[in-house]
Amino acid sequence: MPNMSPLEPQALTSFEPLFDAMHERMGFIPNSLKTLARKPRLLELFVEFALETSKDDAVDMQLKYLLGLVASTVSGCRYCQAHLSETASRESVDPEKIAQVWLFETSELFSEAERSALRFARDAASQPNAVTAEHYTELYTHYSEEQVVELLAIICLFRWLNCWNDTMATELEAKPMETAKRLLSAQEWEAGKHRV
């Protein structure tokens, strides 16, 4: 049961342009944003940051989804894991990569550059933070400073969402739940189970 219910549709009409952009990206409006809408300016700033961070810019968006999935797995946020598996699937990320993302260190599906970025996501999401100078040495063999900023920005976006959704106990929508159960079964994924 959520700790705060999402606002009803009639209370959200002023957010239509923002929600249209999110709907276009995700295929639905997340309950997390319907809760955040209680602070309209905060919602606007968050969506602006999320859309900017989620551009297919200096770093490929497919990798960004996988980074968010690894960070959310470390955090234990089932809501974000489900959303990321759904969105990544819609955006043509290889379903095997989604299913095996936690096996990135040994899976042949991942390049050395991807492993470096996913290791960075895993360790940046750990508490306490486990990123060291060696992470940056490795990252800079594959990525520019601009790209590293993008990598960390997407990790931070999902760390914020992980905290928000776990603390609010945001109710997971049906479509992302269905996708997560299908794609993340190797991780014994189930809604409400907090750790892999």
N, C-alpha and C positions, 0 to 999 in steps of 0.2 A: 504494500500500500504506500503510495507516495506521501511524503511529508508535507507537500503543498500541491494542490491540484492545478493543472493547467487552466488558463482562462478559457472561457467559453467563446465560440466563434464570433458572437455578436460584440464581444469586448475587444476584438482584434482587427476590426475593419480598418482602422487607421494605419495598420502595419502592412497593408496589402502589397505595396511595392517591395518592401523588405522580404516578405514571405514568398512573393513570386520568385525572387532571385534564389531563395533557399529551395523552393519547390523545384525549380528548374535544375538545380544541382543535385538534389537528393531524391526527388520524386514524391516527397511528402513534407509536411511541416513538423519538425521534431517537437515533442512535448516539452523539452527543455527550454525552447525559445518561447513557448506559450506561457511558461512560468516566469521566465526572465522579463516578459513583456510588462510585468507589474512596475518595472522601472524603465520607462520608454527610452530615455537617453542611453542608459546602459545597454539596452537591447540594440539600439542603433549603432553604438560604438563597437559592440561585440560583433555584429553581423559585418560591419565594415572591415574589421580586423580579420574575421574568418574568411571573407571573400578575397581579401588581398593576399592573405597567407596561402589560400587554396588555389592560387592561379598556377597554371602550367607555365612557369616563368623560367628562371635559370635552372630549376630542378624539375624534373619530370613529375607530373601529378601522380602518376601510378606509384612511384616510389614514396611520395608523401603519404598516400593512403597506408602503405605498409609501415611507414615510420609511426604513424598515429596508432596503428593496430598493435605494434610492439609496445609502444609507450602505455597504451591503455591496458594491455595484458599485464605489464609489470604493475600497474596501479590497481589491477583487479576490477576495473570498471566494465561490467558486462554491457551496460547500455552503449558505451562508445565502441566496444568491440563489435557489437551487433550492427551499429550504424556504419562503421567503417567497412565491415565485410559486405554489407548491402551496397554502399556507394561504390566501393572498389569493384564489385561485381558488375554494377551498372556501367562503370567507366572502362570496362574491358580489361581489367587486371586479370591475369591468368588465374583461374580458380585454384590451380595447384599451388601457386605462390601464396595465395591467401591461406589455403589449408596448411601449408608447410612453413608459414612465416616464422614460427617459433623455432624451426629447425634450420634457420638461415645459416648457421655456422657450418653445417655439414651438407646441406642439400645442394645438389648440382644445379638447381634452378636459379641460384643467386650468384651474381658476379662478385668479384673482390670489392669493387666499388660499392655495391649494394650491401655487402656484409659489413663494410666499414661504417656506412650510414646507419644500418640497423643496430649494430653494436653501440653506436653513439646514442641512438634512441633508447635502447635498453638501459644503458648506464646513466643517462641523463634523467630517466624517469625513476630510477632507484632512489630509495630514501635510506641513508643519506646518499646524495648524488655521488656517483662512482666515476664520473668523467675525469680523466687525467690528461696531462700534456701529451701522452702517447696517443690518445684518441685523435688529437689535432694533427700530430705528425702523420698519422695514417690517413686522416681525412684529406689533408693537403696534397697527398699523392694522387687523389682522384677528383677533388673539388676545389674551386676557387673560394676566396673569402666570402664573396657574395653568396655563393651556393651554400656555404656552411651557415651563414646567417639564415638563409631560407630553411635549411634543415632544422636548425634549432627553433625557429619561429613556429614551424608546424608541430614540433614536439611540445613546445610550450602551450600552443593552442589546445592540444588534446589533454595536457596535464590540467589546464584550467577546467576543461569540460569534464574530465574525470572527477575532479573535486566537486564540481557543481552537481553533477548527476548522482554520484554516490551519496553526497550529503542530503540532497533533495529526495533521494530514492525515486528518481524520475521513472514513471511507468514506461516500459518499452513498448513501442508500437509493433503491430503484428508482422508487417513485412520484414523489417530488419531481424526480428526474432526468428522467423522462418529461415532466412538466409544464413544467419549465424549457426543455427542448429545443423544446417546442411553442410556449410563450408568449414566450420570449426570443430567438427565432430572428433577429429584426431586429437584435439586438445580437451576432449570431454566437456565441451562447452555446454552450459545450461544457464538460463537466466536465474539470477539471484545467487549463483555460486561465485564467491568472491575471489578465489585464487585458483590458478592453474596448477 
